[in-house]
C-alpha cells in the first residue's frame, strides 16, 4: 500500500537541507521521514532539477474522460 505523497514545500525543505550539507540521517530524524525517502528525493532533484511529481512510465490512456462518458449513453442503433 502506498502512502500519500509529500508536499512540494516539504520536498523543497529536504533539498535546502541537502544543499546546506546535512546528511540523510540527520535530515530524516529532523523531519521525521524515512531515510530512503530523503535519499530518493535528493537523487531525483540531482537528476531532474525539480521536486515536482513527474509523470510515471506506462502506456498512455486509450480514451479521454470525455470518450469514456460516451459508453454510458444509450445505444441509438438498437432495434
NUMAR-881503 format. One record per residue: residue number from 1; x, y, z of N, C-alpha, C, O, CB in turn; residue in one letter. Coordinates in Angstrom, 2 decimals, decimal comma, m for minus. Glycine has a CB too. Example, Ala and Ser with C-alpha at 12.3 -4.5 7.8 and 13.67 -1.06 7.14 Angstrom:
<pts>
PT  i  n_x  n_y  n_z  ca_x  ca_y  ca_z  c_x  c_y  c_z  o_x  o_y  o_z  cb_x  cb_y  cb_z  aa
PT  1  13,19  m5,69  7,80  12,30  m4,50  7,80  13,20  m3,30  7,80  14,24  m3,32  8,46  11,31  m4,47  9,05  A;
PT  2  12,85  m2,25  7,08  13,67  m1,06  7,14  12,90  0,03  7,87  13,41  1,14  8,04  14,08  m0,60  5,72  S;
</pts>
This chain:
<pts>
PT  i  n_x  n_y  n_z  ca_x  ca_y  ca_z  c_x  c_y  c_z  o_x  o_y  o_z  cb_x  cb_y  cb_z  aa
PT  1  0,84  m1,18  0,00  0,00  0,00  0,00  0,89  1,24  0,00  1,81  1,36  0,81  m0,96  0,00  1,22  X;
PT  2  0,60  2,15  m0,89  1,39  3,38  m0,99  0,87  4,40  0,00  m0,33  4,47  0,29  1,36  3,95  m2,42  X;
PT  3  1,80  5,19  0,51  1,39  6,27  1,39  1,17  7,52  0,55  1,47  7,54  m0,65  2,44  6,53  2,50  X;
PT  4  0,65  8,55  1,17  0,40  9,79  0,44  1,73  10,44  0,07  2,73  10,28  0,77  m0,46  10,76  1,28  X;
PT  5  1,73  11,16  m1,04  2,96  11,80  m1,45  3,22  13,04  m0,60  2,29  13,65  m0,07  2,91  12,18  m2,94  X;
PT  6  4,49  13,38  m0,46  4,88  14,53  0,35  4,56  15,83  m0,38  4,55  15,87  m1,61  6,37  14,47  0,70  X;
PT  7  4,30  16,87  0,38  4,02  18,16  m0,24  5,28  18,71  m0,90  6,39  18,34  m0,53  3,47  19,16  0,81  X;
PT  8  5,09  19,59  m1,86  6,22  20,19  m2,56  7,04  21,03  m1,59  8,27  21,09  m1,70  5,74  21,05  m3,75  X;
PT  9  6,38  21,69  m0,65  7,09  22,51  0,33  8,04  21,65  1,17  9,17  22,06  1,44  6,10  23,25  1,25  X;
PT  10  7,59  20,48  1,59  8,43  19,59  2,38  9,60  19,06  1,55  10,72  18,95  2,04  7,61  18,42  2,95  X;
PT  11  9,33  18,73  0,29  10,40  18,26  m0,58  11,43  19,36  m0,81  12,63  19,09  m0,87  9,83  17,79  m1,92  X;
PT  12  10,96  20,61  m0,95  11,89  21,73  m1,11  12,74  21,94  0,14  13,91  22,29  0,05  11,12  23,03  m1,44  X;
PT  13  12,13  21,71  1,32  12,89  21,81  2,57  13,99  20,75  2,64  15,09  21,02  3,12  11,94  21,66  3,77  X;
PT  14  13,69  19,56  2,15  14,69  18,49  2,12  15,85  18,89  1,22  17,01  18,68  1,58  14,06  17,17  1,64  X;
PT  15  15,54  19,46  0,06  16,60  19,87  m0,87  17,43  21,00  m0,27  18,65  21,01  m0,43  15,99  20,32  m2,21  X;
PT  16  16,79  21,95  0,42  17,55  23,03  1,05  18,52  22,49  2,10  19,67  22,93  2,17  16,59  24,04  1,70  X;
PT  17  18,06  21,55  2,90  18,95  20,94  3,91  20,06  20,15  3,24  21,19  20,14  3,73  18,14  20,04  4,85  X;
PT  18  19,75  19,50  2,15  20,76  18,74  1,41  21,83  19,67  0,85  23,03  19,37  0,92  20,11  17,92  0,27  X;
PT  19  21,41  20,80  0,30  22,36  21,75  m0,28  23,21  22,42  0,79  24,33  22,85  0,52  21,62  22,81  m1,07  X;
PT  20  22,68  22,51  2,02  23,47  23,11  3,10  24,47  22,11  3,71  25,27  22,49  4,57  22,53  23,63  4,19  X;
PT  21  24,42  20,85  3,26  25,43  19,89  3,69  24,97  18,92  4,76  25,80  18,18  5,30  26,60  20,61  4,18  X;
PT  22  23,70  18,90  5,09  23,20  17,96  6,10  23,20  16,55  5,52  23,05  16,36  4,31  21,77  18,35  6,56  X;
PT  23  23,37  15,57  6,38  23,35  14,17  5,96  21,93  13,62  5,95  21,02  14,21  6,53  24,23  13,33  6,87  X;
PT  24  21,76  12,49  5,27  20,45  11,86  5,18  19,92  11,49  6,56  18,73  11,66  6,84  20,51  10,62  4,30  X;
PT  25  20,79  10,98  7,41  20,37  10,53  8,74  19,83  11,70  9,56  18,78  11,58  10,19  21,55  9,87  9,49  X;
PT  26  20,53  12,83  9,55  20,10  13,99  10,32  18,83  14,60  9,75  17,94  15,02  10,49  21,20  15,04  10,36  X;
PT  27  18,73  14,64  8,41  17,52  15,19  7,79  16,31  14,32  8,11  15,24  14,84  8,44  17,70  15,30  6,28  X;
PT  28  16,47  13,02  8,00  15,33  12,14  8,25  14,89  12,20  9,71  13,69  12,09  9,99  15,68  10,71  7,87  X;
PT  29  15,83  12,36  10,62  15,47  12,46  12,04  14,77  13,79  12,32  13,80  13,83  13,08  16,71  12,31  12,92  X;
PT  30  15,26  14,87  11,73  14,68  16,19  11,99  13,29  16,33  11,39  12,41  16,95  11,99  15,59  17,27  11,45  X;
PT  31  13,08  15,77  10,20  11,80  15,91  9,50  10,86  14,73  9,75  9,71  14,74  9,29  12,03  16,06  8,02  X;
PT  32  11,34  13,71  10,47  10,56  12,51  10,78  10,06  11,82  9,50  8,88  11,47  9,37  9,36  12,87  11,68  X;
PT  33  11,00  11,65  8,58  10,74  10,98  7,31  11,78  9,88  7,18  12,91  10,02  7,66  10,79  11,99  6,09  X;
PT  34  11,42  8,80  6,53  12,34  7,69  6,35  13,56  8,12  5,54  13,45  8,95  4,63  11,63  6,51  5,68  X;
PT  35  14,70  7,55  5,87  15,96  7,92  5,22  15,93  7,62  3,72  16,48  8,39  2,93  17,14  7,17  5,87  X;
PT  36  15,31  6,55  3,32  15,19  6,19  1,90  14,38  7,24  1,15  14,70  7,55  0,00  14,54  4,80  1,75  X;
PT  37  13,34  7,78  1,77  12,54  8,82  1,14  13,37  10,07  0,92  13,30  10,68  m0,15  11,31  9,14  1,99  X;
PT  38  14,16  10,45  1,91  15,02  11,62  1,80  16,03  11,42  0,68  16,26  12,32  m0,12  15,75  11,91  3,13  X;
PT  39  16,62  10,24  0,61  17,62  9,99  m0,42  17,00  9,97  m1,81  17,61  10,46  m2,76  18,34  8,67  m0,15  X;
PT  40  15,81  9,41  m1,95  15,18  9,36  m3,27  14,78  10,76  m3,75  14,85  11,04  m4,94  13,95  8,46  m3,24  X;
PT  41  14,38  11,63  m2,82  14,03  13,00  m3,20  15,27  13,75  m3,65  15,22  14,48  m4,65  13,36  13,73  m2,02  X;
PT  42  16,38  13,60  m2,94  17,60  14,31  m3,32  18,18  13,75  m4,62  18,70  14,51  m5,43  18,64  14,21  m2,20  X;
PT  43  18,10  12,44  m4,83  18,57  11,87  m6,08  17,74  12,36  m7,26  18,28  12,67  m8,33  18,54  10,34  m6,02  X;
PT  44  16,43  12,45  m7,06  15,55  12,96  m8,12  15,86  14,42  m8,42  15,84  14,84  m9,57  14,08  12,80  m7,71  X;
PT  45  16,15  15,19  m7,37  16,48  16,60  m7,56  17,80  16,74  m8,32  17,93  17,60  m9,19  16,57  17,32  m6,20  X;
PT  46  18,78  15,89  m8,00  20,06  15,92  m8,72  19,89  15,55  m10,19  20,55  16,13  m11,05  21,05  14,98  m8,06  X;
PT  47  19,03  14,59  m10,46  18,87  14,10  m11,83  18,01  15,02  m12,69  18,37  15,30  m13,84  18,27  12,71  m11,81  X;
PT  48  16,88  15,49  m12,15  15,92  16,24  m12,95  15,87  17,73  m12,63  15,32  18,51  m13,40  14,56  15,66  m12,78  X;
PT  49  16,44  18,13  m11,49  16,44  19,54  m11,12  15,12  20,06  m10,62  14,90  21,27  m10,58  16,86  20,34  m12,28  X;
PT  50  14,22  19,17  m10,23  12,92  19,58  m9,73  12,48  18,63  m8,62  12,94  17,50  m8,53  11,87  19,62  m10,87  X;
PT  51  11,56  19,13  m7,78  11,00  18,26  m6,75  9,53  17,97  m7,03  8,86  17,32  m6,22  11,15  18,90  m5,37  X;
PT  52  9,02  18,44  m8,15  7,62  18,18  m8,51  7,44  16,72  m8,88  8,40  16,04  m9,24  7,18  19,09  m9,67  X;
PT  53  6,20  16,26  m8,80  5,89  14,89  m9,16  5,97  14,75  m10,68  5,33  15,50  m11,41  4,49  14,48  m8,65  X;
PT  54  6,76  13,79  m11,14  6,93  13,57  m12,56  5,92  12,55  m13,05  5,38  11,76  m12,27  8,36  13,12  m12,88  X;
PT  55  5,67  12,56  m14,36  4,78  11,58  m14,94  5,40  10,20  m14,85  6,61  10,04  m15,02  4,46  11,93  m16,40  X;
PT  56  4,59  9,23  m14,57  5,08  7,87  m14,45  5,21  7,19  m15,79  4,67  7,66  m16,79  4,18  7,07  m13,55  X;
PT  57  5,91  6,09  m15,82  6,06  5,31  m17,04  4,80  4,49  m17,24  4,04  4,26  m16,30  7,32  4,41  m16,98  X;
PT  58  4,59  4,05  m18,43  3,46  3,18  m18,70  2,73  3,58  m19,95  3,01  4,61  m20,57  2,52  3,18  m17,53  X;
PT  59  1,80  2,76  m20,31  1,03  3,00  m21,52  0,08  4,17  m21,31  m0,54  4,28  m20,25  0,25  1,75  m21,92  X;
PT  60  m0,05  5,06  m22,31  m0,98  6,17  m22,19  m2,44  5,69  m22,17  m2,73  4,59  m22,64  m0,78  7,16  m23,34  X;
PT  61  m3,31  6,49  m21,64  m4,73  6,16  m21,58  m5,29  6,15  m22,99  m5,00  7,05  m23,78  m5,51  7,16  m20,67  X;
PT  62  m6,07  5,14  m23,32  m6,59  5,00  m24,68  m7,67  6,03  m24,98  m7,67  6,62  m26,06  m7,13  3,60  m24,89  X;
PT  63  m8,58  6,24  m24,04  m9,66  7,19  m24,23  m9,57  8,31  m23,21  m9,12  8,10  m22,08  m11,02  6,50  m24,14  X;
PT  64  m10,00  9,49  m23,61  m10,07  10,59  m22,66  m11,29  10,37  m21,76  m12,08  9,46  m22,00  m10,15  11,96  m23,39  X;
PT  65  m11,43  11,20  m20,75  m12,59  11,08  m19,86  m13,87  11,37  m20,63  m14,91  10,79  m20,34  m12,46  12,03  m18,65  X;
PT  66  m13,80  12,25  m21,61  m14,98  12,55  m22,43  m15,35  11,33  m23,27  m16,53  11,03  m23,44  m14,71  13,78  m23,33  X;
PT  67  m14,36  10,65  m23,80  m14,61  9,46  m24,60  m15,20  8,33  m23,77  m16,03  7,57  m24,27  m13,35  9,00  m25,25  X;
PT  68  m14,78  8,21  m22,52  m15,31  7,18  m21,64  m16,76  7,45  m21,28  m17,52  6,51  m21,05  m14,47  7,08  m20,37  X;
PT  69  m17,15  8,72  m21,23  m18,54  9,05  m20,91  m19,48  8,59  m22,01  m20,65  8,33  m21,75  m18,70  10,55  m20,68  X;
PT  70  m18,98  8,48  m23,24  m19,81  8,05  m24,36  m20,31  6,63  m24,20  m21,34  6,28  m24,77  m19,04  8,16  m25,64  X;
PT  71  m19,60  5,82  m23,43  m20,02  4,44  m23,22  m21,29  4,35  m22,38  m21,97  3,33  m22,43  m18,91  3,66  m22,54  X;
PT  72  m21,61  5,38  m21,64  m22,76  5,33  m20,74  m24,06  5,75  m21,43  m25,14  5,53  m20,88  m22,51  6,22  m19,55  X;
PT  73  m23,97  6,34  m22,62  m25,17  6,78  m23,31  m25,89  5,58  m23,91  m25,24  4,59  m24,25  m24,82  7,82  m24,42  X;
PT  74  m27,22  5,64  m24,04  m27,95  4,52  m24,63  m27,58  4,35  m26,10  m27,25  5,32  m26,79  m29,48  4,73  m24,49  X;
PT  75  m27,63  3,12  m26,55  m27,27  2,80  m27,92  m28,41  3,22  m28,84  m29,53  2,75  m28,67  m26,95  1,29  m28,09  X;
PT  76  m28,15  4,10  m29,80  m29,20  4,61  m30,68  m29,46  3,66  m31,85  m30,44  3,85  m32,57  m28,83  5,99  m31,20  X;
PT  77  m28,62  2,65  m32,05  m28,77  1,74  m33,18  m29,50  0,46  m32,80  m29,63  m0,43  m33,65  m27,41  1,40  m33,74  X;
PT  78  m29,99  0,34  m31,59  m30,67  m0,90  m31,20  m32,07  m0,95  m31,79  m32,72  0,09  m31,94  m30,73  m1,03  m29,66  X;
PT  79  m32,53  m2,16  m32,14  m33,85  m2,33  m32,76  m34,93  m2,48  m31,75  m36,10  m2,63  m32,11  m33,86  m3,51  m33,66  X;
</pts>
